[in-house]
Amino acid sequence: MSSSTPASNSTAWTAKPALAPVASISPWRRTWLRFKSQRLGYWSLLIFVALFVISVLGEALCNDKPLVVRYQGHYYFPIVKTYPETQFGGDFPAKTNYLDPYIRSRIQSNGNFAIYPPNHNYYDTIDYFAERPFPARPSSSNWLGTDQFGRDVLSRLLYGFRVSVLMALALTISGVFFGVLTGALQGFYGGRTDLIGQRLIEIWSSMPDLYLLIIFASIFEPTLWLLFILLSMFGWLVLSDYVRAEFLRNRSLDYVKAARTMGLSNWQIIWRHVLPNSLTPVITFLPFRMSAAILSLTSLDFLGLGVPPPTPSLGELLQEGKNNLDAWWISVSAFAALVVTLLLLTFMGDALRNALDTRNRGSAFGGAK
């Protein structure tokens, strides 16, 4: 009987090192492993990042200017510098139209050459030498066809996606900043600060933001900066409620009382202790906030209250598709791009929410719940 006891203790002792690698993983690393185990959300993140990188490289993929031109022994880079037409044997000192058949023949003769992007159209390029009326069906020169003004649909999708994502990122950052700031102040201090803040937020959230946008659009010329300011005025309200609830819950916990006993100031307690333990709703909120921002910008552009022309926009393409129902390629392309973008962000948000769920602590390690 006495000999079996050391054996059992030895067995228990040797089993402990197997848990050491899991226990040594940092919380953020553990969260990333849980997110990576959500295959749909993980691959959605990879696809979304790849699409965004492609859109950032749009000038090298969809452009009416060559990347490199070799003319009469000299090299030119039209993608980064504007050259007059006379530089390549033209008649006018105006900006060179590299799609002009005469200019192209000059560049491609006598040993000269030009390297063009895969798609020879910028988002505002109008094909003045087209053989078919606009809007034109998809062809070898316009892979997704053209809109009613003769502009390439693929180029406008690519650049419109970039504008939408960048605007959504800016609105998300501003919404997180103001939402965390107001929610933290209300939740941590409570009392009269929370009461007054909640009443002000209720008044502000009851204002009709769409009517305000219509009023400002009729007074001022719509720009990206104006849209950013107007949309960011209301984008922080939802997040503020979640952060406020987290701070109300965490401010009464023992570690906050211990920090007060040690003599830390309120801002030190907020920044060092309460805020890091209240970031779960903030991080989970990010993909859904981006989806809402993209949808808001697309809706405003569809209604004609968004970005000014000729700025590319998914909503403006949807509006053109509505106005030209026979040009099915415009509606299908814009709708598919919008649906894919929102689905990717939704899958990412669901996977991030599951990764931050404390009830799934062991899901990243062998599927244990």
C-alpha positions in Angstrom: 0.0 0.0 0.0 2.8 2.4 0.9 4.6 1.6 -2.4 1.6 2.6 -4.5 1.5 6.1 -3.1 4.8 7.3 -4.4 4.0 5.8 -7.8 0.8 7.8 -8.0 2.5 10.9 -6.9 5.2 10.3 -9.5 2.6 9.9 -12.2 0.9 13.1 -11.1 4.2 14.9 -11.0 5.2 13.8 -14.5 1.8 14.9 -16.0 2.3 18.6 -15.0 5.0 19.5 -17.6 2.5 18.6 -20.4 0.3 21.5 -19.3 3.2 24.0 -19.0 3.3 25.0 -22.7 -0.4 25.9 -22.7 -0.1 27.8 -19.4 2.9 29.7 -20.7 1.0 31.1 -23.7 0.1 34.8 -23.3 -3.6 35.8 -23.3 -3.3 37.6 -26.6 -1.5 34.6 -28.2 -4.2 32.3 -26.8 -6.9 34.5 -28.3 -5.2 34.5 -31.7 -5.1 30.7 -31.6 -8.8 30.5 -30.8 -9.5 32.9 -33.6 -7.3 30.9 -36.0 -9.2 27.8 -35.1 -12.4 29.5 -36.5 -11.6 28.6 -40.1 -14.3 30.6 -41.7 -13.4 33.8 -39.9 -9.6 33.2 -40.3 -9.9 32.7 -44.1 -12.2 35.7 -44.3 -9.5 37.8 -42.7 -6.9 36.6 -45.2 -9.2 37.2 -48.2 -10.2 40.7 -46.9 -6.6 41.7 -46.3 -5.6 40.4 -49.8 -8.4 42.4 -51.4 -7.4 45.5 -49.5 -3.8 45.1 -50.6 -4.9 44.7 -54.2 -6.9 47.8 -54.0 -4.0 49.8 -52.4 -1.9 48.7 -55.4 -4.7 49.8 -57.8 -2.6 52.4 -59.6 -0.3 49.5 -60.7 -3.2 47.3 -61.8 -5.8 49.6 -63.2 -4.4 52.7 -64.8 -4.5 54.5 -68.2 -0.9 55.5 -67.8 2.1 53.1 -68.5 4.3 52.0 -65.7 7.4 52.5 -67.7 8.0 54.1 -71.2 11.2 53.9 -73.2 11.2 56.6 -75.9 14.2 57.6 -78.0 16.6 56.1 -75.5 15.2 57.7 -72.4 13.0 56.1 -69.7 9.9 57.8 -68.4 7.6 56.9 -65.5 4.1 58.3 -66.3 2.6 56.6 -63.3 4.5 59.0 -60.9 5.0 62.0 -63.2 2.9 63.8 -65.7 4.5 64.4 -69.2 3.2 66.7 -72.0 2.1 65.2 -75.2 5.0 66.9 -77.1 7.4 64.7 -75.1 6.3 61.7 -77.2 5.9 63.5 -80.6 2.4 64.9 -80.1 1.2 68.3 -81.3 -0.1 69.9 -78.0 1.6 70.7 -74.7 -1.3 69.2 -72.8 -1.3 66.1 -70.6 -0.6 63.0 -72.6 -3.4 60.6 -73.4 -1.6 57.3 -73.5 -4.7 55.6 -74.9 -4.6 57.8 -78.0 -3.8 55.5 -81.0 -1.4 58.1 -82.4 0.5 58.4 -79.1 0.6 54.6 -78.7 1.9 54.2 -82.3 4.7 56.7 -81.5 5.7 55.0 -78.3 5.7 51.5 -79.8 7.7 52.4 -83.0 11.5 52.5 -83.7 12.5 50.3 -80.8 10.4 52.3 -78.2 8.1 50.4 -75.9 5.7 50.9 -72.9 4.7 48.6 -70.1 1.1 49.1 -69.3 -0.9 47.8 -66.2 -3.0 44.7 -66.7 -6.2 46.9 -67.0 -5.6 50.0 -69.2 -8.3 52.1 -67.4 -8.3 54.4 -64.5 -11.5 54.9 -62.5 -12.3 58.2 -64.4 -11.0 57.1 -67.8 -13.5 57.5 -70.6 -12.8 55.5 -73.8 -13.3 58.1 -76.5 -12.3 55.6 -79.2 -14.9 53.0 -78.3 -16.7 51.2 -81.1 -19.9 50.4 -79.0 -22.3 52.8 -77.3 -22.2 53.1 -73.5 -22.9 51.3 -71.3 -20.9 48.6 -73.1 -20.9 44.9 -72.3 -17.8 43.2 -70.9 -15.0 42.8 -73.4 -11.2 42.3 -73.6 -10.6 46.0 -73.0 -13.2 46.4 -70.3 -13.4 43.1 -68.3 -16.6 44.0 -66.5 -18.0 46.4 -69.1 -18.5 50.2 -68.9 -21.0 52.4 -67.2 -23.3 54.9 -68.8 -20.4 57.4 -69.0 -17.9 55.0 -70.6 -15.9 54.4 -67.5 -14.5 51.0 -66.7 -16.6 49.1 -64.1 -13.7 47.0 -62.8 -11.5 50.0 -62.1 -14.4 51.8 -60.3 -15.0 48.7 -58.2 -11.4 48.4 -57.2 -11.0 52.1 -56.3 -14.5 52.3 -54.8 -13.6 49.3 -52.5 -10.5 51.1 -51.4 -12.4 54.3 -50.6 -15.0 52.4 -48.7 -12.6 50.4 -46.6 -10.4 53.5 -45.8 -13.5 55.5 -44.9 -14.7 52.6 -42.7 -11.4 52.4 -41.0 -11.3 56.1 -40.2 -14.9 56.0 -38.9 -14.1 52.9 -36.8 -11.1 54.6 -35.2 -13.1 57.7 -34.5 -16.0 55.7 -33.1 -13.7 53.7 -30.9 -12.0 56.8 -29.5 -15.2 58.7 -28.7 -17.1 55.6 -27.6 -14.4 54.4 -25.2 -13.8 57.9 -23.9 -17.5 58.6 -23.1 -18.3 55.1 -21.9 -15.2 55.0 -19.6 -16.0 58.3 -18.0 -19.6 57.4 -17.4 -18.9 53.9 -16.2 -16.0 54.6 -13.9 -17.2 57.7 -12.2 -20.9 56.8 -12.2 -23.3 58.9 -10.2 -24.1 62.4 -11.5 -21.5 62.0 -14.4 -23.3 58.9 -15.6 -26.7 60.4 -15.2 -26.0 63.6 -17.1 -24.0 61.7 -19.8 -26.8 59.3 -20.4 -29.4 62.0 -20.8 -27.1 63.9 -23.3 -26.5 60.7 -25.2 -30.3 60.0 -25.4 -30.9 63.5 -26.8 -28.1 63.2 -29.3 -29.1 59.7 -30.4 -32.7 60.8 -31.0 -31.5 63.4 -33.7 -32.3 62.2 -37.2 -28.9 61.7 -38.7 -30.2 61.1 -42.3 -32.1 64.5 -42.2 -29.0 66.2 -41.0 -27.0 64.7 -43.8 -29.5 65.9 -46.3 -29.5 69.4 -44.8 -25.7 69.7 -44.8 -25.5 68.2 -48.3 -27.8 70.9 -49.6 -25.8 73.7 -47.9 -22.2 72.5 -48.4 -20.6 70.7 -51.3 -20.3 67.0 -50.3 -16.7 65.9 -49.7 -15.1 62.9 -48.0 -14.1 65.1 -45.1 -17.6 66.4 -44.6 -19.0 62.9 -44.8 -16.4 61.7 -42.3 -17.3 64.4 -39.8 -21.1 63.9 -40.1 -20.9 60.1 -39.9 -18.4 60.1 -37.0 -20.8 62.3 -35.0 -23.2 59.3 -34.5 -20.9 56.3 -35.0 -19.7 56.1 -31.3 -23.1 55.9 -29.6 -23.5 52.1 -29.7 -20.0 51.3 -28.5 -20.3 53.8 -25.7 -23.1 51.8 -24.0 -21.0 48.6 -24.1 -17.9 50.3 -22.6 -20.0 52.0 -20.0 -21.5 48.6 -18.9 -18.0 47.0 -18.7 -16.6 49.9 -16.6 -19.6 49.8 -14.2 -19.0 46.1 -13.7 -15.2 46.3 -13.3 -14.9 49.4 -11.1 -16.3 47.5 -8.1 -13.9 44.5 -8.4 -11.1 43.8 -5.9 -8.2 44.7 -8.1 -9.6 48.3 -8.5 -10.0 48.6 -4.8 -6.4 47.3 -4.3 -5.2 49.9 -6.8 -6.9 52.7 -4.9 -5.3 51.4 -1.7 -1.9 51.7 -3.4 -2.5 55.3 -4.1 -3.0 55.2 -7.9 -4.9 58.1 -9.4 -8.2 57.6 -11.3 -6.6 57.9 -14.7 -3.9 55.4 -13.8 -6.5 52.9 -12.6 -8.5 53.5 -15.8 -5.6 53.2 -18.2 -3.6 50.4 -16.5 -6.3 48.2 -15.0 -10.0 48.8 -16.0 -9.5 49.6 -19.7 -7.4 46.5 -20.6 -10.1 44.3 -18.9 -12.9 46.1 -20.7 -11.6 45.7 -24.3 -13.6 42.6 -25.2 -16.7 44.5 -26.5 -14.4 47.1 -28.2 -12.5 44.5 -30.2 -15.5 42.4 -31.0 -17.3 45.6 -32.2 -14.6 46.5 -34.8 -15.7 44.3 -37.8 -19.4 45.1 -37.3 -18.6 48.8 -37.0 -16.7 48.6 -40.3 -19.7 46.9 -42.0 -22.0 49.6 -40.7 -19.7 52.3 -42.0 -19.4 50.8 -45.4 -23.2 50.3 -45.6 -23.8 53.9 -44.5 -21.4 55.3 -47.1 -22.9 53.1 -49.8 -26.4 54.2 -48.9 -25.5 57.8 -49.0 -23.8 57.4 -52.4 -26.8 55.6 -53.7 -29.1 58.4 -52.6 -26.7 61.0 -54.2 -25.6 62.4 -50.8 -22.2 60.8 -50.7 -18.9 61.5 -52.3 -18.8 63.9 -55.2 -18.2 62.7 -58.7 -16.0 61.3 -60.2 -14.9 59.7 -56.9 -15.4 56.0 -57.3 -18.1 54.5 -55.0 -20.0 51.2 -54.7 -23.2 53.1 -54.0 -22.8 55.2 -57.1 -22.3 52.0 -59.2 -25.5 50.6 -57.6 -27.3 53.8 -58.6 -26.1 53.5 -62.2 -27.2 49.9 -62.2 -30.7 51.0 -61.1 -30.8 53.7 -63.8 -29.6 51.2 -66.5 -31.4 48.0 -65.8 -30.5 46.5 -69.2 -26.8 46.9 -68.3 -26.9 43.9 -65.9 -23.1 43.8 -65.5 -23.1 47.0 -63.5 -25.6 45.9 -60.9 -24.3 42.4 -60.6 -20.7 43.6 -60.1 -21.5 46.3 -57.6 -23.9 44.0 -55.6 -21.4 41.1 -55.6 -18.6 43.3 -54.3 -20.8 44.8 -51.6 -22.2 41.4 -50.5 -18.7 39.7 -50.4 -17.2 42.6 -48.4 -20.0 42.6 -45.8 -19.9 38.8 -45.5 -16.2 38.7 -45.0 -16.5 41.3 -42.2 -19.4 39.5 -40.6 -17.5 36.2 -40.6 -14.5 37.9 -39.1 -16.7 39.5 -36.4 -18.3 36.2 -35.5 -15.0 34.5 -35.2 -13.5 37.3 -33.1 -16.5 37.1 -30.8 -16.0 33.4 -30.3 -12.3 33.8 -29.8 -12.9 36.4 -27.0 -15.6 34.3 -25.4 -14.3 33.1 -22.0 -16.5 30.0 -22.1 -14.3 28.7 -25.0 -11.0 28.8 -23.3 -9.9 25.4 -24.4 -11.2 25.5 -28.0 -7.8 26.4 -29.4 -6.1 23.3 -27.9 -7.5 20.1 -29.2 -11.1 21.3 -29.4 -11.8 21.1 -25.6 -14.6 23.2 -24.4 
